[in-house]
Structures are given as structure tokens and as C-alpha cells.
């Protein structure tokens, strides 16, 4: 089954996404992310390109990331 729905960010949640891979293509950092389509629940693999890299105040390691969304 092919999913042709547009991905509306209003219905996408960080807790539903899983980071699959981090790789370099054309000297640019890319990420592969798995997430469900909000309309049909089809599993999707999305590839995103890093447009900026900035320092953050998050505590490392990120193992307790789920606590940020409670």
C-alpha cells in the first residue's frame, strides 16, 4: 500500500518518530527517520537534511529524552 498523504506537522509528534540513520551525502549531514502517516498509519521513512547546526543547553547523555515530552 502506498501512502500519498501530505505530512501535516500539526499531527506529527517526536514520541512517534524513530531515528534510523545519520549519514553524509554531498558534504551535507542527513537523517533517516521512521514515523507513521497521521492519516493512514502507514510506516514511512523520511529523509531530512541538516540546514543548521547550533549548540544547545540539553543535558548529555540524551538517554532520558522521554522526560522532556511528559
Beta strands, then each sheet from edge to edge (+ up, - down):
strand 1: 18-25
strand 2: 28-36
strand 3: 43-49
sheet 1: 1+ 2- 3+
end
